[in-house]
Amino acid sequence: MLLFLYMCDILITMDRVQIADYLAKKVFNRELIRYKHYVMLKNKQIYEMSHYGRVIKSNQISPEDAFVYIDFIDYSEDDSYNDPVEYLFPLIDLHSISGITRSYLFKLGFYDHALGIYPATGLKYYGVMILFSDRLIIEFTDFEIMANNTCLRKIVADVLGKGILTHFDQIQEITVKLRKQKLFGGYNLDEVHEIINSYYEDRDTTLAKEVLAIANAYNQIFQPYRLVYDTRTRRQVLM
């Protein structure tokens, strides 16, 4: 049994490596457009969101075919060290938090064409790709792990109840509630951004303990899988 579990873990890890390398090649070959949202299917076919909506509506694919929700953010005019939150903690970038909310509604099977929400119940990972001038960052988090550890499941239930998704304000309310939680060393996300920027950009070393607590909480909450690529060589690097 232990051997079986170990082999399964290897397969999952290899799967994420293959996905990340595949997405990195798409970025470097300029096949993905910046500031766009994508759904990758289990067969690695990638749809930009409006296209995904069309093929779902026409029943060309099943919502169960979805595998990874991807947010691609392009900061390629900046060096990575100029954006410590985005570089070190990409899953709590302001774009990513909004993406997490929307993608989880996809995962739950909500459908509202006017709001750009389409069912993608097969989703396993939320992924964010951030392109800097010197680095490409790719991080994945498992939806079930993330939703449980951020209380996102409960937040959605509290906001929507047994009703349906009908207004953009509902999405905003979910996102705001997610941001206001003090999950990161006792700080909410606005405070986290301020602390990280003060420590890395302003060199306020008195915040070292807080930054460590935030980093530990980040890793515990998201259990992220992270790969970093040098944009010049297009090869994986440690940092």
C-alpha positions in Angstrom: 0.0 0.0 0.0 2.8 2.4 0.9 4.6 1.6 -2.4 1.3 2.3 -4.3 0.9 5.7 -2.5 4.5 6.6 -3.2 4.1 5.7 -6.9 0.9 7.8 -7.1 2.7 10.8 -5.6 5.5 10.4 -8.2 2.9 10.4 -11.0 1.2 13.5 -9.7 4.5 15.3 -9.3 5.6 14.3 -12.8 2.3 15.4 -14.1 2.7 18.9 -12.7 6.3 19.1 -14.1 5.1 18.2 -17.5 2.2 20.7 -17.3 4.6 23.5 -16.2 7.1 22.8 -18.9 4.3 22.6 -21.5 2.9 26.0 -20.4 6.4 27.6 -20.2 7.0 26.6 -23.9 3.6 28.2 -24.8 4.6 31.4 -23.1 8.1 31.5 -24.6 6.7 30.8 -28.1 4.2 33.6 -27.5 1.2 31.3 -27.9 -0.5 32.6 -24.8 -1.6 36.2 -24.5 -0.8 38.3 -21.4 -3.5 39.1 -18.9 -5.6 36.3 -20.1 -7.4 33.4 -18.4 -7.3 29.9 -19.7 -8.6 26.4 -19.1 -6.3 23.5 -19.9 -8.1 20.2 -20.4 -6.8 16.8 -19.3 -5.5 16.2 -22.8 -3.4 19.5 -22.5 -5.6 21.3 -25.0 -5.8 25.0 -23.9 -8.7 27.3 -24.4 -8.8 31.0 -23.8 -11.8 31.7 -21.6 -14.3 33.0 -24.1 -13.4 30.1 -26.4 -13.9 27.7 -23.5 -17.3 29.2 -22.9 -18.3 28.6 -26.5 -17.2 24.9 -26.6 -18.9 24.3 -23.3 -22.2 25.9 -24.5 -22.1 23.8 -27.7 -21.4 20.6 -25.7 -18.2 20.0 -27.7 -16.4 19.2 -24.4 -17.6 18.2 -21.0 -17.0 20.4 -17.8 -15.3 17.2 -16.5 -12.6 17.5 -19.2 -11.2 20.6 -17.5 -7.9 20.1 -15.5 -6.1 23.4 -14.8 -7.4 27.0 -14.6 -4.6 29.3 -15.6 -4.1 33.0 -15.0 -1.3 34.5 -17.1 0.0 37.9 -15.9 2.7 39.7 -17.9 5.0 42.0 -15.9 7.8 41.6 -18.5 8.8 45.2 -18.3 9.9 44.7 -14.7 12.6 42.6 -13.1 11.4 40.0 -10.7 13.2 41.6 -7.7 11.0 44.7 -8.2 7.9 42.8 -7.3 8.4 40.7 -4.2 4.8 39.7 -3.7 4.3 38.6 -7.3 7.6 36.9 -7.4 7.7 35.1 -4.1 4.0 34.7 -3.3 2.2 34.7 -6.7 -0.9 33.0 -5.4 -1.8 36.1 -3.3 -1.1 38.7 -6.0 -4.2 40.8 -6.4 -4.9 39.3 -9.8 -4.5 35.8 -8.5 -6.9 36.3 -5.6 -9.6 37.4 -8.0 -8.7 34.5 -10.2 -9.0 32.0 -7.3 -12.5 33.2 -6.6 -13.6 33.0 -10.3 -11.9 29.7 -10.9 -13.5 28.1 -7.8 -16.9 29.1 -9.1 -16.0 27.3 -12.4 -15.0 24.3 -10.2 -18.3 24.3 -8.4 -20.1 24.2 -11.8 -21.7 27.7 -11.9 -22.7 29.0 -15.3 -23.3 32.7 -16.2 -22.3 33.7 -19.6 -22.7 37.4 -18.8 -20.3 37.1 -15.9 -17.9 35.0 -17.8 -18.4 32.0 -15.5 -18.5 28.6 -17.1 -18.7 25.1 -15.5 -15.4 23.3 -15.3 -16.1 20.7 -12.6 -13.1 18.5 -13.5 -10.6 21.2 -12.4 -7.8 19.9 -10.1 -5.4 22.8 -10.1 -5.4 26.6 -10.0 -2.3 27.8 -11.7 -0.7 31.3 -12.0 2.0 32.2 -14.5 3.8 35.5 -14.0 6.2 36.7 -16.7 9.0 39.1 -15.7 11.8 40.4 -17.8 14.2 37.9 -16.2 12.0 35.1 -14.8 8.9 33.1 -15.6 7.1 32.0 -12.4 4.6 29.1 -12.5 2.8 27.9 -9.3 0.0 25.5 -8.9 -2.3 24.8 -6.0 -4.8 22.0 -5.6 -8.4 23.3 -5.5 -9.5 21.0 -2.6 -6.5 21.9 -0.5 -6.8 25.6 -1.2 -10.5 25.8 -0.8 -10.4 24.0 2.6 -7.4 26.0 4.0 -8.7 29.4 2.9 -12.3 28.7 4.0 -13.3 29.6 0.4 -15.9 26.9 0.4 -17.6 28.4 3.4 -17.3 31.9 2.0 -19.1 30.9 -1.2 -21.8 29.2 0.7 -22.3 32.2 3.0 -22.5 34.7 0.1 -24.6 32.6 -2.3 -26.5 30.4 0.2 -28.8 28.1 -1.8 -29.3 30.8 -4.4 -27.7 31.2 -7.8 -24.9 33.4 -9.1 -26.6 36.4 -10.8 -24.5 39.5 -10.0 -20.8 40.6 -10.3 -21.2 42.0 -6.8 -21.5 38.5 -5.5 -18.1 37.6 -7.0 -16.6 40.8 -5.5 -18.1 40.1 -2.1 -16.5 36.6 -2.1 -13.1 38.0 -3.1 -13.3 40.8 -0.5 -14.1 38.3 2.3 -11.3 36.1 1.1 -8.8 39.0 1.3 -10.0 40.2 4.7 -9.3 36.9 6.5 -6.3 37.0 8.8 -4.8 33.7 7.6 -1.2 34.7 7.2 0.5 35.0 10.5 -2.5 36.9 11.8 -2.6 39.3 8.9 -5.0 39.8 6.1 -3.9 40.1 2.5 -3.7 43.9 2.4 -1.5 43.8 5.5 0.6 41.0 4.0 1.4 43.0 0.9 2.4 46.0 3.0 4.7 43.9 5.2 6.4 42.0 2.3 7.0 45.2 0.3 8.4 47.0 3.4 10.7 44.1 4.2 12.0 43.5 0.6 11.8 46.9 -0.9 12.4 49.2 2.1 14.8 46.8 3.8 12.9 46.9 7.0 14.6 44.0 8.7 12.5 44.4 11.9 9.7 42.6 9.9 11.8 39.4 9.4 9.7 37.4 11.9 6.5 38.5 10.3 7.7 37.6 6.8 8.7 34.2 8.0 5.3 33.6 9.5 3.6 34.7 6.3 5.8 32.4 4.2 5.1 29.5 6.5 1.3 30.2 6.3 1.5 30.6 2.6 3.1 27.2 2.1 0.7 25.5 4.5 -2.4 27.0 3.0 -1.6 26.5 -0.7 1.0 23.7 -0.6 2.1 25.2 -3.9 4.1 23.4 -6.6 6.5 26.0 -8.0 8.8 26.2 -11.0 11.0 29.1 -12.0 12.4 29.7 -15.5 15.2 32.0 -16.7 13.6 33.9 -19.6 17.0 34.2 -21.4 17.9 30.5 -21.4 14.3 29.2 -21.0 15.7 26.7 -18.5 14.5 26.0 -15.0 16.4 27.7 -12.2 16.2 27.7 -8.4 15.4 31.4 -8.1 
